[in-house]
Amino acid sequence: MLSEPLAATDPELQHCYSNVRQRTLELIKGFSVEDMMLQSMPDASPTKWHLAHTSWFFETFILKPHAVNYRVFNDSYEYLFNSYYDSVGERHPRPNRGLLSRPSLDDILAYRHHVDTAMQALLSRPSAGAVADIAVIGLHHEMQHQELMLTDIKHALAQNPVAMSCPALNPRDTLLQETHNPPAQNAPHYLPPFTTFAEGIYKIGAQSAGFSYDCERPSHRVFCEAFALANRPVNNAEWLGFVRDGGYRDPSLWLSDGWSRCQAERWHAPLYWQEHNGSWYELRLDGYHPLELNAPVCHISYYEADAFARWSGCRLPTEFELEVASSDSTIEGNFADSGHWHPRPSDDSKTLQQLYGDVWEWSSSSYSPYPGFNPEQGALGEYNGKFMANQYVLRGGSCATALAQMRPSYRNFFYPHQRWQFSGLRLAQ
């Protein structure tokens, strides 16, 4: 896997292409054919679909318009594996991706090989510079789908009965072993150390050097009042205090839409938490484990994060505050590259930690265009800009994010009710 940010100026773009594409295939080694067909909800996609769609991207945006004498693998794939690009044409309904038993997995893997052969030939030519920028977008796009493959398969496997739900990814015999969770910290009476930041005018957004998505641009100035950020994300012990204190039963803590969602879907704890004989467990990609109290809480919605912040007497940070805090920090942490795929424990350090990796951190900022936003031209302009409504920004990456994707300006975005990503929170004051 790449360990450095990928850019179009990379002289080894052909090598980078091979690495990213091979990484996708490595992720499926523990999956069965049946696993890869599952679609557990409309927000998620089958692994098999991810394998095909990422190849469709290179075929549609690079090979068809730029590769001389390129032979399309299968004409029907343009319809089957388009995601949301209306300017490309019609597409198979997203909620029905799990109903596609055909093409087979073997057909999809053959499709990937076909596309890879043509891409390698194109990238090896002296004229490859003409497609380098699109190729880099395609590789970052594929790394995003690698993350989705992990989160989507986790949600699918969670639908199995508890005794059957241990995935074949680094499996361990840990299903609901007897344990006891010690008393949880009560957040209104305990808060981690905070780091303060002076008020000022800060530069926000992607700088000119290196890769970035259009939604991270242009760089611009933002005034921030003085603020403080918790030195670590909220952990499971503190969240357990919220649960035991009736946080999921107190409407005064919740936004109206959030309370309605909490009641309708009967939320009582983060997604993948299970209570068994008085103790709490959580599902990881290697089975159910006793709740690790010092690890960052994850798989929570914006609504839950906002309710917890209010319960603790704090607030959610803005995306600008999170970017200010992370801009001077080394980009290192627990990313997908580690193969751990679960948040690692924190401590009460006197300095900021885990600003990158482990869990995406919800912000209070709506996903909106920056002043002077200029979307990519053509169909790629649909990649980010058309989703700038009714969603919130998350920052910092997670244990399922590729290290090569991370930079201080990277903006992720989800609807406020969504929980299946590795999403957590950091308190602000």
Secondary structure, DSSP 4 states (H G I P E B T S, - for coil): ---S---TT-TTHHHHHHHHHHHHHHHTTT--TTGGG---STTS--HHHHHHHHHHHHIIIIIHHHSTTPPPS-TTHHHHS--S-TTT-----GGGGGG---S-HHHHHHHHHHHHHHHHHHHTSGGGGGGHHHHHHHHHHHHHHHHHHHHHHHHHHTTS-GGG---SSS--S-TT----PPPPP-GGG----EEEE--EEEEES--SSS---GGG-S-EEEEE--EEEESS--BHHHHHHHHHTTGGG-GGGS-HHHHHHHHHTT--SSTTEEEETTEEEEEETTEEEE--TTSBP-S--HHHHHHHHHHTT-BPPPHHHHHHHHHTS-S-S--GGGS--SPPP----SS---SSSSSEEEEEEE--PPTT--PPSGGGGGTTGGG-SS-EEEES--TTS-GGG--TT--EEE-TT--SS-EE---B-
